Amino acid sequence: MRICVVDGQGGGIGAALIKRLKEVYREEHEVIALGTNAVATAQMMKARANRGASGENAIVRTVPTADVILGSISIVLANAMMGEVTPLMAAAVASAPVPKILLPLTQARVDVVGLTPEPLPHLIEKIIERLKGFIKYV
C-alpha cells in the first residue's frame, strides 16, 4: 500500500504521523512524505518516510498515485498554512480518486462543528485505527 502524508510549515504533524505509522506497520507499506516546502519534507524524512518530495508539482503529480492520503484538513483548503497550500495543491488532494483521512486541525479560519477537541497523539491513534479499515481492502 502506498500512503501519502501531506504537510507544510515545519512538518511536525506529518512527522508525528509517519513516526507512528512506522511503529505500527514497520516497512509493510510505502510511506511517501509530500511537503509544501523542503523543511516539512525534511522533517517527515527524518521520521523515516520511504521517499519524499516538496512543492506544488510533487504534490499534484503524486497524490493520485496513492492508495490513501493522510494529513490535516488544511491540505484541502486553498491558501491554508499561511498560503503554503496553493489552490492547485488543495484541488489535487481533494479530487484525488483515493480515500483521505484528515485530522481536524487547521490554522485557517475554519471550524469543523461536531468534533470534540483532542490532543494530537489521540488523533494520530484514531488515524491509525481508521487506516486499518482501508488496508484490508487494498
N, C-alpha and C positions, 0 to 999 in steps of 0.2 A: 504494500500500500504506500502511496506517495502522499505525505502530509505536508502541506504548505503552511508555514506560520508567517504571518504578515505583521510587521510592527514598524514603528517610526521613532522619532526623537532619540532617546537613549537606548531603546531596545530592551528595557528591563522586563516588560510584560512578556514579550516574545521569548526572552532568555529563560524566564521562570517556567513558561510553558514547555519549552524544549527540554530543560533540565528534568522536569517531571516526566515527560514522555520517554526520555531515555532511561530513567529509573524504572519505569513500569514495563516498557517494551524492548529495552536494550537496543539491539540492531535488527529487530524483526521488520521494521518499516523504515522507509527512506524519509527523512525529515529535511525539508528544504526551507532555509531561512530567507525570507524576502523582506528587505528593509527599504523604507522610503529614503534612507540615507546610509552612507557607509558605516557610521558609528553604530546604528541599530543592527546592521548586518553583522558587524564585528562582534558585538555582544552576544548575538544569537549563535555565532560560530563558536565562541568560547564555551557556550553551553552544550556543545557537541552536535550541532546540526551536521548532517552529512554533506550538504552543499549550501552555498549561499550566493545571493546576488542583490544588487542595490539599484534603486531608481525606478522610474516610471516604466521604461521599456521592459525591464526584467520582470516586473510585477505583471504587466499587461500580457506578456508572452507566456509566463509560467503558470499563472493561476488556472487557466483552462486545462492544463495537463495534470492537475492534482486529482486525487481521489476525495480529499476533504481539505477545507481551508479553516484555519484557526486564527483567532486574533480578537481584538476588542471591536466593539460595534463601530468605532471610529473608522475602520477600514472600508466601510461602505458609505461614509459621509464625505462628500466632496469638500475640500478645503479644511478638513479636520486636522488635528495635530499641528495647530498653528500654520496651516497651509501646506504641510508636507504631503498630505493625501490629495493628489491632484484629482480633478473631475474624471480624468481618464482612468486613473487607478481605481477610484471608487466604483466606476461603472464596470470595469473589468472584473473586480471581485464580486460585485452584486450580480452580474449577469453570467458568471462562470457556471457551467452546467453541472456543478458538483455541490454536495452539501457544505454548508458553512456553519460552524459552531462558534458563536461570538460571545465574548464577555460583555456584560452590560456596564462597561466603563467608558467614559468619554469626558474630555475637557471642553468639548463643544457645548453650546447652549442647547442641549438635548436632554430631556428627562424621559426615561422609559418608565411608564407608570405600571404599577402592579408588581414591582420587584422589591424584595427586601434587601437592603444593602448588606453585603457580606464582605469580609476581608478577601484579598486576592488569593491567598492559599486555599481558602474554601472554594472559591470559584474555579480555580485550576483543578481541584479534585472533581468538581462537577463536570468539567470538560472531559476529563479522563473517563469518567463513568459514561458520559454521552457518547464518546468516541468508541467505546466498546461495542455499542449497538451498531455503529456503522461498519466496524471492522469485520463483523461476521458476514456482512453482505458483499464485501469486495473480494 
